[in-house]
Amino acid sequence: MAKTIRDMIEEKITKLRNVDALSPQEIAQESIELSSLWASVNMEIVDRKMAYNLKLKNLLEVHQTAPKAKIHAESSNEFRELLEVEAYSKSVQELIRSCKVSVKLAESELREAKY
């Protein structure tokens, strides 16, 4: 069975939890790989948003008013999946930022150690 993007990101998250055991180069490499995966997550957002919009359009035809259609659409699986992938995207973004800060800190420590 092929790994999903979520599985690959979870592996990175698990590896980065023990950040003290990783070198700055390893952290930078993980950040680069996470950035690549993040692009895929963002593409998934587009797909999920389209699925939600189609659901909303169909519900608008059924309920005839936008507020009613929106209430029903926001209780659908499509909306839940959209929220999940958006939250996941934000989490990956923060993880990438944390990796970058960690690498910068390590570089700074190395520079100070030389003097």
N, CA, C and O of each residue as an XYZ file, in Angstrom:
460
protein
N       0.839     -1.186      0.000
C       0.000      0.000      0.000
C       0.883      1.247      0.000
O       1.827      1.339      0.784
N       0.586      2.183     -0.855
C       1.374      3.405     -0.960
C       1.105      4.317      0.237
O       0.000      4.356      0.780
N       2.139      5.042      0.625
C       1.992      5.988      1.725
C       1.230      7.215      1.239
O       1.404      7.674      0.109
N       0.394      7.725      2.111
C      -0.311      8.967      1.801
C       0.583     10.145      2.203
O       1.580      9.978      2.906
N       0.206     11.315      1.748
C       0.939     12.525      2.123
C       0.894     12.685      3.634
O       1.889     13.056      4.257
N      -0.251     12.407      4.211
C      -0.397     12.516      5.662
C       0.563     11.572      6.374
O       1.174     11.954      7.373
N       0.706     10.341      5.874
C       1.642      9.379      6.471
C       3.072      9.900      6.410
O       3.821      9.802      7.382
N       3.441     10.452      5.264
C       4.804     10.972      5.108
C       5.060     12.145      6.049
O       6.139     12.258      6.629
N       4.069     13.012      6.197
C       4.215     14.155      7.104
C       4.290     13.670      8.544
O       5.083     14.188      9.329
N       3.479     12.690      8.898
C       3.515     12.146     10.259
C       4.885     11.564     10.588
O       5.360     11.693     11.717
N       5.521     10.925      9.610
C       6.878     10.412      9.818
C       7.837     11.558     10.117
O       8.681     11.449     11.007
N       7.710     12.651      9.379
C       8.569     13.819      9.602
C       8.318     14.410     10.983
O       9.260     14.770     11.689
N       7.062     14.508     11.365
C       6.713     15.059     12.676
C       7.328     14.207     13.780
O       7.902     14.733     14.734
N       7.206     12.895     13.647
C       7.774     11.984     14.643
C       9.287     12.156     14.723
O       9.857     12.197     15.814
N       9.927     12.254     13.578
C      11.384     12.417     13.547
C      11.790     13.744     14.186
O      12.779     13.798     14.918
N      11.045     14.802     13.921
C      11.390     16.126     14.430
C      11.056     16.310     15.911
O      11.520     17.268     16.530
N      10.271     15.423     16.477
C       9.979     15.521     17.907
C      11.249     15.358     18.739
O      11.367     15.915     19.830
N      12.193     14.588     18.207
C      13.463     14.385     18.884
C      14.517     15.259     18.208
O      15.545     14.761     17.748
N      14.259     16.553     18.153
C      15.085     17.493     17.404
C      16.508     17.568     17.947
O      17.432     17.862     17.190
N      16.706     17.311     19.233
C      18.049     17.376     19.817
C      18.979     16.317     19.240
O      20.200     16.477     19.260
N      18.405     15.244     18.732
C      19.215     14.164     18.164
C      19.567     14.418     16.698
O      20.316     13.646     16.099
N      19.036     15.489     16.121
C      19.268     15.778     14.705
C      20.293     16.898     14.545
O      20.355     17.828     15.349
N      21.077     16.785     13.508
C      22.028     17.850     13.188
C      21.293     18.974     12.465
O      20.196     18.758     11.950
N      21.879     20.167     12.418
C      21.242     21.256     11.668
C      21.000     20.889     10.199
O      20.003     21.304      9.607
N      21.915     20.110      9.618
C      21.743     19.697      8.228
C      20.536     18.777      8.077
O      19.785     18.881      7.107
N      20.353     17.879      9.038
C      19.200     16.974      8.987
C      17.892     17.750      9.153
O      16.900     17.465      8.482
N      17.906     18.721     10.045
C      16.708     19.546     10.257
C      16.388     20.339      8.989
O      15.229     20.442      8.587
N      17.426     20.896      8.369
C      17.220     21.641      7.114
C      16.659     20.728      6.031
O      15.766     21.126      5.284
N      17.178     19.505      5.943
C      16.684     18.547      4.958
C      15.207     18.214      5.211
O      14.404     18.159      4.280
N      14.867     17.996      6.476
C      13.461     17.715      6.812
C      12.573     18.898      6.437
O      11.452     18.711      5.962
N      13.070     20.110      6.648
C      12.307     21.309      6.296
C      12.046     21.377      4.796
O      10.945     21.715      4.360
N      13.065     21.053      4.017
C      12.910     21.054      2.554
C      11.875     20.015      2.132
O      11.016     20.292      1.295
N      11.957     18.825      2.709
C      11.004     17.767      2.366
C       9.588     18.133      2.808
O       8.621     17.853      2.099
N       9.468     18.761      3.984
C       8.149     19.205      4.447
C       7.574     20.278      3.520
O       6.369     20.307      3.273
N       8.423     21.145      3.016
C       7.955     22.184      2.085
C       7.365     21.561      0.832
O       6.348     22.024      0.315
N       8.002     20.522      0.356
C       7.492     19.813     -0.815
C       6.142     19.165     -0.507
O       5.211     19.236     -1.309
N       6.050     18.544      0.644
C       4.788     17.915      1.039
C       3.703     18.958      1.278
O       2.526     18.717      1.010
N       4.108     20.110      1.780
C       3.152     21.191      2.048
C       2.486     21.644      0.756
O       1.299     21.972      0.749
N       3.239     21.664     -0.328
C       2.653     22.018     -1.631
C       1.540     21.037     -1.991
O       0.502     21.432     -2.522
N       1.763     19.767     -1.700
C       0.733     18.758     -1.977
C      -0.487     18.949     -1.083
O      -1.622     18.765     -1.523
N      -0.249     19.318      0.165
C      -1.363     19.578      1.089
C      -2.184     20.755      0.572
O      -3.414     20.730      0.614
N      -1.503     21.774      0.090
C      -2.219     22.945     -0.431
C      -3.027     22.603     -1.681
O      -4.106     23.158     -1.890
N      -2.523     21.705     -2.503
C      -3.307     21.249     -3.656
C      -4.552     20.483     -3.181
O      -5.615     20.564     -3.796
N      -4.402     19.755     -2.102
C      -5.545     19.033     -1.533
C      -6.600     20.017     -1.040
O      -7.796     19.736     -1.125
N      -6.171     21.163     -0.525
C      -7.120     22.194     -0.092
C      -7.972     22.637     -1.268
O      -9.184     22.808     -1.137
N      -7.341     22.819     -2.403
C      -8.086     23.235     -3.603
C      -9.147     22.188     -3.947
O     -10.297     22.531     -4.220
N      -8.759     20.919     -3.935
C      -9.707     19.847     -4.253
C     -10.858     19.808     -3.250
O     -12.022     19.678     -3.629
N     -10.518     19.923     -1.973
C     -11.561     19.865     -0.931
C     -12.472     21.093     -0.998
O     -13.676     20.988     -0.767
N     -11.901     22.246     -1.313
C     -12.711     23.455     -1.414
C     -13.694     23.340     -2.580
O     -14.843     23.770     -2.480
N     -13.232     22.759     -3.675
C     -14.123     22.557     -4.826
C     -15.251     21.592     -4.472
O     -16.401     21.818     -4.849
N     -14.929     20.513     -3.746
C     -15.955     19.552     -3.344
C     -16.982     20.224     -2.432
O     -18.185     19.996     -2.561
N     -16.494     21.051     -1.514
C     -17.406     21.772     -0.615
C     -18.287     22.742     -1.401
O     -19.492     22.823     -1.164
N     -17.689     23.471     -2.329
C     -18.470     24.435     -3.121
C     -19.545     23.743     -3.953
O     -20.648     24.269     -4.101
N     -19.232     22.574     -4.496
C     -20.245     21.814     -5.239
C     -21.377     21.382     -4.307
O     -22.550     21.435     -4.676
N     -21.017     20.955     -3.102
C     -22.028     20.569     -2.106
C     -22.915     21.765     -1.781
O     -24.139     21.647     -1.738
N     -22.288     22.917     -1.554
C     -23.030     24.133     -1.240
C     -23.960     24.524     -2.395
O     -25.103     24.924     -2.169
N     -23.468     24.408     -3.619
C     -24.286     24.730     -4.797
C     -25.509     23.812     -4.868
O     -26.625     24.273     -5.108
N     -25.293     22.528     -4.660
C     -26.405     21.576     -4.694
C     -27.414     21.852     -3.583
O     -28.624     21.760     -3.793
N     -26.910     22.187     -2.410
C     -27.815     22.487     -1.298
C     -28.567     23.804     -1.520
O     -29.700     23.959     -1.066
N     -27.945     24.726     -2.202
C     -28.627     25.985     -2.515
C     -29.816     25.728     -3.433
O     -30.871     26.345     -3.282
N     -29.641     24.816     -4.383
C     -30.747     24.461     -5.271
C     -31.880     23.787     -4.501
O     -33.051     23.965     -4.837
N     -31.540     23.021     -3.478
C     -32.552     22.312     -2.689
C     -33.264     23.264     -1.723
O     -34.491     23.253     -1.625
N     -32.486     24.088     -1.010
C     -33.062     24.912      0.062
C     -33.472     26.319     -0.372
O     -34.161     27.016      0.373
N     -33.065     26.738     -1.550
C     -33.483     28.001     -2.156
C     -32.959     29.269     -1.470
O     -33.122     30.359     -2.018
N     -32.351     29.165     -0.320
C     -31.767     30.350      0.320
C     -30.333     30.032      0.730
O     -30.018     28.918      1.149
N     -29.477     31.038      0.597
C     -28.060     30.846      0.897
C     -27.806     30.511      2.376
O     -27.000     29.626      2.661
N     -28.460     31.183      3.311
C     -28.189     30.859      4.716
C     -28.538     29.409      5.082
O     -27.779     28.748      5.791
N     -29.676     28.922      4.602
C     -30.057     27.541      4.877
C     -29.086     26.568      4.223
O     -28.674     25.581      4.832
N     -28.727     26.855      2.985
C     -27.794     25.990      2.267
C     -26.451     25.958      2.976
O     -25.836     24.899      3.095
N     -25.988     27.117      3.452
C     -24.695     27.181      4.129
C     -24.718     26.402      5.437
O     -23.753     25.710      5.761
N     -25.790     26.505      6.182
C     -25.913     25.754      7.442
C     -25.825     24.256      7.174
O     -25.117     23.537      7.879
N     -26.530     23.792      6.175
C     -26.495     22.372      5.835
C     -25.127     21.967      5.281
O     -24.618     20.890      5.595
N     -24.543     22.823      4.468
C     -23.226     22.506      3.885
C     -22.153     22.419      4.956
O     -21.263     21.572      4.878
N     -22.227     23.289      5.957
C     -21.216     23.292      7.015
C     -21.363     22.125      7.987
O     -20.522     21.935      8.866
N     -22.408     21.363      7.831
C     -22.543     20.152      8.643
C     -22.241     18.899      7.815
O     -22.500     17.778      8.252
N     -21.695     19.106      6.623
C     -21.409     17.979      5.725
C     -19.982     17.466      5.911
O     -19.130     18.139      6.491
N     -19.748     16.264      5.406
C     -18.401     15.688      5.428
C     -17.433     16.508      4.584
O     -16.254     16.612      4.924
N     -17.910     17.085      3.500
C     -17.051     17.892      2.645
C     -16.467     19.075      3.411
O     -15.290     19.402      3.263
N     -17.290     19.705      4.221
C     -16.821     20.847      5.003
C     -15.835     20.386      6.079
O     -14.816     21.035      6.315
N     -16.142     19.279      6.719
C     -15.244     18.725      7.741
C     -13.875     18.405      7.142
O     -12.844     18.729      7.732
N     -13.869     17.775      5.981
C     -12.615     17.432      5.316
C     -11.841     18.690      4.924
O     -10.614     18.716      5.011
N     -12.548     19.720      4.497
C     -11.898     20.986      4.161
C     -11.248     21.593      5.405
O     -10.096     22.025      5.351
N     -11.964     21.627      6.508
C     -11.402     22.167      7.744
C     -10.176     21.380      8.193
O      -9.185     21.961      8.635
N     -10.247     20.058      8.077
C      -9.120     19.215      8.476
C      -7.874     19.514      7.658
O      -6.788     19.673      8.216
N      -8.020     19.591      6.355
C      -6.849     19.805      5.501
C      -6.306     21.228      5.671
O      -5.097     21.436      5.571
N      -7.164     22.193      5.922
C      -6.687     23.560      6.185
C      -5.906     23.614      7.490
O      -4.866     24.270      7.562
N      -6.390     22.940      8.514
C      -5.679     22.896      9.799
C      -4.343     22.178      9.645
O      -3.339     22.584     10.231
N      -4.340     21.120      8.860
C      -3.116     20.362      8.624
C      -2.089     21.222      7.891
O      -0.896     21.165      8.191
N      -2.554     22.008      6.941
C      -1.664     22.902      6.194
C      -1.016     23.908      7.139
O       0.186     24.157      7.054
N      -1.803     24.481      8.031
C      -1.260     25.447      8.994
C      -0.242     24.780      9.918
O       0.779     25.380     10.256
N      -0.516     23.555     10.322
C       0.419     22.830     11.188
C       1.741     22.567     10.481
O       2.809     22.725     11.073
N       1.671     22.169      9.226
C       2.894     21.906      8.450
C       3.674     23.209      8.274
O       4.901     23.220      8.375
N       2.970     24.291      8.014
C       3.626     25.591      7.862
C       4.375     25.966      9.142
O       5.517     26.421      9.078
N       3.752     25.782     10.288
C       4.400     26.103     11.554
C       5.597     25.190     11.818
O       6.605     25.627     12.372
N       5.484     23.953     11.429
C       6.602     23.020     11.595
C       7.787     23.451     10.732
O       8.932     23.387     11.178
N       7.525     23.883      9.518
C       8.587     24.371      8.637
C       9.243     25.606      9.248
O      10.468     25.728      9.245
N       8.439     26.510      9.764
C       8.981     27.711     10.412
C       9.856     27.337     11.605
O      10.928     27.909     11.803
N       9.396     26.386     12.388
C      10.175     25.943     13.550
C      11.510     25.338     13.129
O      12.533     25.560     13.776
N      11.493     24.580     12.050
C      12.739     24.001     11.530
C      13.714     25.099     11.127
O      14.905     25.025     11.428
N      13.203     26.112     10.448
C      14.064     27.210     10.005
C      14.668     27.943     11.191
O      15.849     28.287     11.167
N      13.874     28.186     12.230
C      14.375     28.853     13.423
C      15.440     27.991     14.094
O      16.465     28.508     14.540
N      15.212     26.711     14.167
C      16.165     25.796     14.774
C      17.497     25.801     14.031
O      18.558     25.825     14.655
N      17.445     25.779     12.714
C      18.671     25.805     11.905
C      19.403     27.135     12.102
O      20.625     27.144     12.252
N      18.684     28.248     12.105
C      19.314     29.554     12.317
C      19.978     29.626     13.692
O      21.077     30.163     13.831
N      19.311     29.087     14.693
C      19.869     29.081     16.044
C      21.149     28.246     16.096
O      22.135     28.652     16.712
N      21.131     27.098     15.458
C      22.316     26.235     15.421
C      23.464     26.927     14.694
O      24.613     26.845     15.129
N      23.162     27.604     13.595
C      24.196     28.339     12.863
C      24.790     29.438     13.733
O      26.004     29.642     13.749
N      23.932     30.137     14.448
C      24.385     31.202     15.331
C      25.302     30.650     16.429
O      26.334     31.242     16.745
N      24.914     29.522     16.994
C      25.731     28.890     18.037
C      27.092     28.470     17.491
O      28.106     28.613     18.175
N      27.120     27.955     16.265
C      28.384     27.563     15.652
C      29.296     28.784     15.414
O      30.505     28.724     15.636
N      28.702     29.863     14.968
C      29.481     31.083     14.742
C      30.059     31.613     16.050
O      31.216     32.029     16.098
N      29.263     31.598     17.096
C      29.728     32.081     18.397
C      30.797     31.162     18.977
O      31.707     31.626     19.663
N      30.694     29.883     18.710
C      31.668     28.919     19.221
C      33.037     29.120     18.597
O      34.044     28.764     19.209
N      33.103     29.680     17.396
C      34.384     29.921     16.721
C      35.161     31.043     17.386
O      36.389     31.078     17.299
N      34.471     31.954     18.046
C      35.142     33.123     18.631
C      35.427     32.958     20.083
O      35.987     33.858     20.709
